[in-house]
């Protein structure tokens, strides 16, 4: 079973409490355990030029 099988919100591995969203991850409101797997992705700049179909 994946930790996201119960929905999109994680549970604390230490005590099973529902984790709360914080900037860049999740935090357990009970014990303070933090999971921070969120990696910021740099998006490439928008393409400026002719389209595939020449438009």
C-alpha positions in Angstrom: 0.0 0.0 0.0 1.3 3.4 -1.0 1.1 6.3 1.5 -1.2 8.2 -1.0 -3.7 5.3 -1.4 -5.9 6.9 1.3 -6.0 10.2 -0.6 -3.6 13.0 -1.4 -2.8 13.7 2.3 0.1 11.9 4.0 0.0 10.3 7.4 2.9 10.7 9.9 5.2 7.7 9.9 5.8 8.2 13.7 2.2 8.3 15.0 -0.2 8.0 12.1 -1.7 11.5 12.4 -2.8 13.3 9.3 0.0 15.5 8.0 -0.6 19.2 7.4 0.6 21.1 4.3 3.5 23.5 4.9 5.6 25.4 2.4 7.6 22.7 0.6 6.3 19.6 2.3 4.1 18.3 5.1 4.3 18.5 8.9 2.7 16.4 11.7 0.7 18.7 14.0 1.2 16.3 16.9 4.9 15.5 16.9 6.3 18.0 14.5 7.8 15.4 12.1 8.4 17.0 8.7 8.4 15.4 5.2 9.9 17.6 2.6 10.1 15.7 -0.7 8.7 18.5 -2.8 11.4 19.6 -5.2 10.8 22.9 -6.9 11.0 22.5 -10.7 12.2 25.3 -12.9 9.9 25.5 -15.8 11.6 26.4 -19.1 10.6 29.7 -20.6 7.5 29.8 -22.9 8.4 28.9 -26.5 8.5 31.9 -28.8 8.7 31.1 -32.4 6.9 29.4 -35.3 4.5 26.5 -34.4 4.8 23.0 -35.7 2.2 23.9 -38.3 3.9 27.1 -39.3 1.5 29.5 -37.6 
